[in-house]
Amino acid sequence: MASPPATDISTLLDIMRRLRDPDGGCPWDLEQTFATIAPYTVEEAYEVAGAIEEENWPALKDELGDFLFQVVFHAQMAKERGLFEFDDVVTAIVEKMIRRHPHVFAENARIESAAAQTVAWEEHKKKERAEKAMGLLDDVPRALPALLRAVKLQKRAASVGFDWDSAPKVVEKIAEEAHEIVEAQAKGADAAKLEEEVGDLLFAVANLARHLKIDPETALRAANAKFVRRFSHIEKTLAARGVKPGDATLDEMEALWQDAKNGER
């Protein structure tokens, strides 16, 4: 018998329960754990971001549904283990939002700007960390994309004054880190050492983006898209000449790259 059309969250919760039911559920869903589902959760979050970037609103509706299903999936697995239920997830976020927005939900506590709200939000989180005896960086999620986590770590450190005082100083640090990579390679450093040095360089670049008020993840996504666009121009132009990229010289491809670059100006 077909399931009834979804009308509220209870329908989705029931679908998830049936998928995980040992008696007649879906074998694939039954095999999953928090660890195996986590990568799908991250993937769905990126697909939400992708739909927004493309301004594909019908796709955004679908992707938000997929992301919501991930929340429901984790909540069902937690329920099965006696950890918590979906309602507990909702209660926790409701309480947190009310607690962190006293200017909206409490009397005589108005905040007049988004900037002021950001400051107030960070103050609330700081108090919560203090109550839990947490270190300043302890609750920055390890599973975040590395660039995003780097910026969050830097922002936290900057909140207590541990920060470069200007973007030019960060540029100097970037040059220093780049030189250390070249120096390490010249000295025959192993892969682990080179990885460490490259990591330091990327961390410094993320820091520069933060000082310039640029999201490094967004900037890199745009750079990726630009690279794909220009390389596609190389492929199409070579194909029109009956040449495969692997058979073209580097000089030929570089000339076509510059042609694509000039065409974007």
C-alpha positions in Angstrom: 0.0 0.0 0.0 1.4 3.4 -1.0 2.2 5.8 1.8 -0.1 8.8 2.2 1.2 12.1 0.8 3.3 14.1 3.2 1.3 16.8 5.1 3.4 17.5 8.1 6.6 16.3 9.8 4.9 13.3 11.5 4.4 11.7 8.1 8.2 12.0 7.4 9.0 10.6 10.8 6.7 7.6 10.2 8.3 6.9 6.8 11.7 6.9 8.5 10.5 4.6 11.3 9.2 2.2 8.7 12.4 2.3 6.7 14.3 1.3 9.9 11.8 -1.3 11.0 13.6 -4.7 11.3 10.3 -6.3 10.2 9.9 -5.2 6.6 12.1 -2.2 6.5 14.7 -1.3 3.9 17.8 -3.4 4.1 20.1 -0.5 3.2 18.6 1.9 5.7 18.8 -0.7 8.4 22.5 -1.2 7.9 23.3 2.5 8.4 24.9 4.1 11.4 25.6 7.7 12.5 29.1 7.4 11.0 27.9 6.0 7.6 25.2 8.6 7.2 27.3 11.6 8.3 29.0 11.9 4.8 25.5 12.0 3.2 24.5 14.7 5.6 27.5 16.9 4.6 26.8 16.2 0.9 23.2 17.3 1.2 24.3 20.5 2.9 26.6 21.3 0.0 23.7 20.5 -2.5 21.6 23.1 -0.6 24.4 25.6 -1.0 24.7 24.7 -4.7 21.1 25.3 -5.4 21.3 28.7 -3.7 24.4 29.6 -5.7 22.6 28.7 -8.9 19.4 30.4 -7.8 17.6 27.3 -8.7 14.6 27.6 -6.3 12.7 24.4 -7.3 15.9 22.5 -6.7 16.4 24.3 -3.4 13.0 23.0 -2.2 14.0 19.5 -3.1 17.5 19.8 -1.5 16.1 21.2 1.7 13.8 18.2 1.8 16.8 15.9 1.4 18.6 17.7 4.1 15.6 17.6 6.5 15.5 13.8 5.9 19.1 13.6 7.1 18.0 15.2 10.4 15.1 12.8 10.7 17.4 9.8 9.9 19.9 10.7 12.7 17.0 11.3 15.1 15.5 7.9 14.4 18.8 6.2 15.0 19.2 8.1 18.2 15.7 7.1 19.3 16.5 3.4 18.6 19.5 3.7 21.0 17.6 5.6 23.6 19.7 8.7 23.2 17.0 11.3 22.2 14.1 11.7 19.8 13.2 14.2 17.0 11.1 16.2 19.4 14.1 16.6 21.7 16.1 18.0 18.7 13.3 20.6 18.1 13.1 21.5 21.7 16.8 22.0 22.0 17.0 24.4 19.0 13.9 26.3 20.1 15.3 26.8 23.5 18.7 27.9 22.1 17.1 30.4 19.6 15.0 32.0 22.3 17.9 32.1 24.7 20.2 33.7 22.1 17.6 36.2 20.9 16.5 38.0 24.1 16.1 41.2 22.0 13.2 39.4 20.2 11.7 37.2 22.8 12.3 39.3 26.0 10.9 42.7 26.9 13.1 45.8 27.0 16.1 44.1 25.3 16.2 45.6 21.8 19.1 45.4 19.4 19.1 47.8 16.5 21.5 46.3 13.9 22.7 43.0 12.5 26.3 43.9 13.6 25.1 44.5 17.2 23.3 41.1 17.1 26.4 39.3 16.0 28.3 40.7 19.0 25.4 39.7 21.3 25.3 36.2 19.7 29.0 35.7 20.3 28.6 36.9 23.9 25.8 34.4 24.5 28.0 31.6 23.1 30.9 32.7 25.2 28.8 32.5 28.4 27.6 29.0 27.4 31.2 27.8 26.9 32.1 29.3 30.2 29.2 27.4 31.9 30.5 24.2 30.4 34.1 24.9 31.3 35.1 24.7 27.6 38.2 26.2 26.0 37.8 29.0 23.5 38.2 26.7 20.5 36.8 23.4 21.9 33.3 23.7 20.3 34.5 24.6 16.8 33.4 21.4 14.9 36.2 19.3 13.6 34.1 18.0 10.8 33.7 21.5 9.2 35.3 22.0 5.8 38.9 22.9 6.5 38.8 26.5 5.2 35.6 27.2 7.1 37.0 25.8 10.3 40.2 27.8 9.9 38.2 31.0 9.7 36.1 30.1 12.7 39.2 29.2 14.7 40.8 32.5 13.7 37.7 34.5 14.6 37.6 32.9 18.1 41.3 33.7 18.7 40.8 37.2 17.4 37.9 37.7 19.9 40.6 37.8 22.7 43.1 39.8 20.8 45.2 37.1 19.2 45.2 38.3 15.7 47.2 40.2 13.0 46.4 43.9 13.1 46.1 44.4 9.4 45.7 42.5 6.0 49.1 43.6 4.8 50.7 41.8 7.8 48.9 38.6 6.8 50.2 39.0 3.2 53.7 39.1 4.6 52.9 35.9 6.5 51.7 34.3 3.3 54.9 35.2 1.6 56.9 33.8 4.5 54.9 30.5 4.5 55.3 30.1 0.7 59.1 30.6 1.0 59.2 27.9 3.7 57.6 25.5 1.3 60.2 26.2 -1.3 63.0 26.0 1.3 61.7 22.7 2.7 61.5 21.1 -0.7 65.0 22.3 -1.5 66.2 20.5 1.6 64.6 17.3 0.6 61.8 17.4 3.2 59.5 14.4 3.3 55.8 14.4 2.3 54.7 14.9 6.0 56.8 18.1 6.3 55.6 19.5 3.0 52.0 18.8 3.9 52.5 20.7 7.2 54.0 23.7 5.3 51.3 23.7 2.7 48.7 23.6 5.6 50.4 26.6 7.2 50.1 28.5 3.9 46.4 27.6 3.4 45.7 28.7 7.0 47.4 32.0 6.3 45.4 32.5 3.1 42.2 31.8 5.0 43.3 34.4 7.5 43.8 37.0 4.7 40.3 36.3 3.4 38.9 36.8 6.9 40.7 40.2 7.2 39.3 41.2 3.8 35.8 40.0 4.9 35.7 37.4 2.2 34.4 33.9 2.6 37.4 31.7 1.4 35.1 28.8 0.7 33.0 31.0 -1.6 36.1 32.5 -3.2 37.6 29.0 -3.9 34.3 27.8 -5.4 34.3 30.7 -7.7 37.9 30.0 -8.7 37.0 26.4 -9.3 34.2 27.5 -11.6 36.4 29.9 -13.4 39.0 27.2 -14.0 36.4 24.8 -15.4 35.1 27.5 -17.7 38.5 28.4 -19.1 39.7 24.9 -19.4 36.4 24.0 -21.3 37.3 26.8 -23.7 40.7 25.1 -24.3 39.0 21.7 -24.9 36.3 23.1 -27.3 38.8 25.1 -29.3 41.2 22.2 -29.6 38.3 19.9 -30.6 37.4 22.3 -33.4 40.9 21.9 -34.6 40.7 18.1 -34.4 43.2 18.0 -31.5 42.9 16.3 -28.1 44.2 18.2 -25.0 46.7 15.4 -24.4 48.2 16.0 -27.9 48.5 19.8 -27.6 51.6 21.5 -26.3 51.6 23.5 -23.1 52.2 26.7 -25.1 49.1 26.0 -27.2 47.0 25.4 -24.2 48.4 28.4 -22.4 47.6 30.6 -25.4 44.0 29.4 -25.4 43.8 29.9 -21.6 44.8 33.5 -22.1 42.3 33.8 -24.9 39.5 32.6 -22.6 40.8 35.0 -19.9 40.8 38.0 -22.2 37.3 37.1 -23.4 36.0 37.4 -19.8 37.2 41.0 -19.4 
